[in-house]
Amino acid sequence: MEMTMRTRLSVSLLAVAVIALLGSACAERAKLSPSQTSGPHPVIPEPDKALLPTVKIAPATGWKAGESPAPAQGLQVQAFATGLSHPRWLHVLPNGDVLVAEAARPPTPDPQSNPIRDAFMKKAFEQAGSAVPSANRISLLRDKDGDGIAETKTVFLADLFSPFGMALSGDRLYVANADALVSVPYKTGDTQSTATPEKLADLPGVPRNHHWTKSLLASPDGRTFYVGVGSNSNVAEHGMEIEANRAAILAIDAATGARRVFASGLRNPVGLAWEPRSRALWVVVNERDELGSDLVPDYLTSVKDGAFYGWPWSYYGATVDTRVKPERPDMVEKAIAPDYALGPHVAALGLAFATGDKMPAQYRNGAFIGLHGSWNRDPPSGYKVVFVPFANGKPSGVQQDVLTGFRDDAGNARGRPVGVAMAKDGALLVADDVGNAVWRVSPAR
């Protein structure tokens, strides 16, 4: 019997997916060095015209007994907590307790779903260690004796909806779920909350909810919450209607829940933090995929109220993405180039500015950044924690490796760093969602 058009199309798409999953032999390897694709003035090459996008995933294996990431010279690392369930984000409370959001992608029904693509993406997520059930909770870690290891772990808040960002403001703890900003009462020393979360504001969610993580930062005066919301696509291939209030940082009024777009054109803004000297808002952003191993650099940038950073029509300022139709030269003209490139496809997620004087001198003025790791690059990039030095409130040098070894010599992912935070004692904490651990980085003894 002759194959129907739909059957032939499905078989063709399945073949494409299989070839892509096996490594995209048609796609080119990276040609530029890390020094060329990072820093304040990265090289922006021509897009890769390969038929298939590069897909090179580090299979998730986890850490074997006795293994840990490798710290830079002058530093040491130890497990602050283990046995967690996909820990993604961290928040350090004033008394030193550490909150960790244990979450994964929520159910995301998509009316524009493609079953073949969905099957491929599901397989890719499984291989990368991301297709796990969401624990939907925030746990509290307490290191009572100060030895750098949390003796107790308690469920602080359960039955959430893929929680991610957290912020303490006044006597309430705010949590950015995948679809809403909620809060519960908090007093110093609490280890558990049985309160029903109160909703302050809805956040862009289903249907689709492609980039589901919602980062959260409170203004110093507590009057405004800033929420990072990623795009619902790679480059608006499903239209701009489903991108309302996405690819943006939203500002939410703490008193009323009213929200507005603070900054836009940021494909997937995740880590948000205040630079301690200038008090400016900074963010790390995941840029678009499928333009080749050398495009587009993920980045670290300061964020201005009302500013536009290019997505989807352009990248790194005014470099036009010709895949996006219709073209919008008026928007490209407004696009602001980021401050600092971190390298293509590194998946920059965590951001924390150094505080205190515990760390060695070279790590006391600048930003620690968790690079979760690539899937769309050959050779892979990311899979480490880096430090970008600052001077006078701006990046001032080459990024430095702080914690490496998350990929083994065979190319497997033993761990993948996500959120980073400064502990009360000045050490660096790193959430590892594949290793199901929180690592603590401190000066070597």
CORDA-V981916 format. One record per residue. N is the residue number from 1. BURIAL is 1 if it has 9 or more other ideal C-beta (glycine too) atoms within 8 Angstrom, else 0. Layout:
BEGIN
N & BURIAL
N & BURIAL
END
This chain:
BEGIN
1 & 0
2 & 0
3 & 0
4 & 0
5 & 0
6 & 0
7 & 0
8 & 1
9 & 0
10 & 1
11 & 1
12 & 0
13 & 1
14 & 1
15 & 0
16 & 1
17 & 1
18 & 0
19 & 1
20 & 1
21 & 1
22 & 0
23 & 1
24 & 1
25 & 0
26 & 0
27 & 1
28 & 1
29 & 0
30 & 1
31 & 0
32 & 0
33 & 0
34 & 0
35 & 0
36 & 0
37 & 1
38 & 1
39 & 1
40 & 0
41 & 0
42 & 1
43 & 0
44 & 1
45 & 1
46 & 0
47 & 0
48 & 1
49 & 0
50 & 1
51 & 0
52 & 1
53 & 1
54 & 1
55 & 1
56 & 1
57 & 0
58 & 1
59 & 1
60 & 1
61 & 0
62 & 1
63 & 1
64 & 0
65 & 0
66 & 0
67 & 0
68 & 1
69 & 1
70 & 0
71 & 1
72 & 1
73 & 0
74 & 0
75 & 1
76 & 1
77 & 1
78 & 1
79 & 1
80 & 1
81 & 1
82 & 0
83 & 0
84 & 1
85 & 0
86 & 1
87 & 1
88 & 1
89 & 1
90 & 1
91 & 1
92 & 1
93 & 1
94 & 0
95 & 0
96 & 1
97 & 1
98 & 1
99 & 1
100 & 1
101 & 1
102 & 1
103 & 1
104 & 1
105 & 1
106 & 1
107 & 0
108 & 1
109 & 0
110 & 0
111 & 0
112 & 0
113 & 0
114 & 0
115 & 0
116 & 1
117 & 1
118 & 1
119 & 1
120 & 1
121 & 0
122 & 1
123 & 1
124 & 1
125 & 1
126 & 1
127 & 1
128 & 1
129 & 1
130 & 1
131 & 1
132 & 0
133 & 0
134 & 1
135 & 1
136 & 1
137 & 1
138 & 1
139 & 1
140 & 1
141 & 1
142 & 1
143 & 1
144 & 0
145 & 0
146 & 0
147 & 0
148 & 1
149 & 1
150 & 1
151 & 0
152 & 1
153 & 1
154 & 1
155 & 1
156 & 1
157 & 1
158 & 0
159 & 0
160 & 1
161 & 1
162 & 1
163 & 1
164 & 1
165 & 1
166 & 1
167 & 1
168 & 1
169 & 1
170 & 0
171 & 0
172 & 1
173 & 1
174 & 1
175 & 1
176 & 1
177 & 1
178 & 1
179 & 1
180 & 1
181 & 1
182 & 1
183 & 1
184 & 1
185 & 0
186 & 1
187 & 0
188 & 0
189 & 0
190 & 0
191 & 1
192 & 1
193 & 1
194 & 0
195 & 0
196 & 0
197 & 1
198 & 0
199 & 1
200 & 1
201 & 1
202 & 0
203 & 1
204 & 1
205 & 1
206 & 0
207 & 0
208 & 1
209 & 1
210 & 1
211 & 1
212 & 1
213 & 1
214 & 1
215 & 1
216 & 1
217 & 1
218 & 1
219 & 1
220 & 0
221 & 0
222 & 0
223 & 0
224 & 1
225 & 1
226 & 1
227 & 1
228 & 1
229 & 1
230 & 1
231 & 1
232 & 1
233 & 1
234 & 0
235 & 1
236 & 1
237 & 0
238 & 0
239 & 0
240 & 0
241 & 0
242 & 1
243 & 1
244 & 0
245 & 0
246 & 1
247 & 1
248 & 1
249 & 1
250 & 1
251 & 1
252 & 1
253 & 1
254 & 1
255 & 0
256 & 0
257 & 1
258 & 0
259 & 1
260 & 0
261 & 1
262 & 1
263 & 1
264 & 1
265 & 1
266 & 1
267 & 1
268 & 1
269 & 1
270 & 1
271 & 1
272 & 1
273 & 1
274 & 1
275 & 1
276 & 0
277 & 0
278 & 0
279 & 0
280 & 1
281 & 1
282 & 1
283 & 1
284 & 1
285 & 1
286 & 1
287 & 1
288 & 1
289 & 0
290 & 0
291 & 1
292 & 1
293 & 1
294 & 1
295 & 1
296 & 1
297 & 1
298 & 1
299 & 1
300 & 1
301 & 1
302 & 1
303 & 1
304 & 0
305 & 0
306 & 0
307 & 1
308 & 1
309 & 1
310 & 1
311 & 1
312 & 1
313 & 1
314 & 1
315 & 1
316 & 1
317 & 1
318 & 1
319 & 0
320 & 0
321 & 1
322 & 0
323 & 0
324 & 1
325 & 0
326 & 0
327 & 0
328 & 0
329 & 0
330 & 0
331 & 1
332 & 1
333 & 0
334 & 0
335 & 1
336 & 1
337 & 0
338 & 1
339 & 1
340 & 1
341 & 1
342 & 1
343 & 1
344 & 1
345 & 1
346 & 1
347 & 1
348 & 1
349 & 1
350 & 1
351 & 1
352 & 1
353 & 1
354 & 1
355 & 0
356 & 1
357 & 0
358 & 0
359 & 1
360 & 0
361 & 0
362 & 0
363 & 1
364 & 1
365 & 0
366 & 1
367 & 1
368 & 1
369 & 1
370 & 1
371 & 1
372 & 1
373 & 1
374 & 1
375 & 1
376 & 1
377 & 1
378 & 1
379 & 0
380 & 1
381 & 1
382 & 1
383 & 1
384 & 1
385 & 1
386 & 1
387 & 1
388 & 1
389 & 1
390 & 1
391 & 0
392 & 0
393 & 0
394 & 0
395 & 1
396 & 0
397 & 0
398 & 0
399 & 1
400 & 1
401 & 1
402 & 1
403 & 1
404 & 1
405 & 1
406 & 1
407 & 1
408 & 0
409 & 0
410 & 0
411 & 0
412 & 1
413 & 1
414 & 1
415 & 1
416 & 1
417 & 1
418 & 1
419 & 1
420 & 1
421 & 1
422 & 1
423 & 1
424 & 0
425 & 0
426 & 1
427 & 1
428 & 1
429 & 1
430 & 1
431 & 1
432 & 1
433 & 1
434 & 1
435 & 1
436 & 1
437 & 1
438 & 1
439 & 1
440 & 1
441 & 1
442 & 1
443 & 1
444 & 0
445 & 0
END
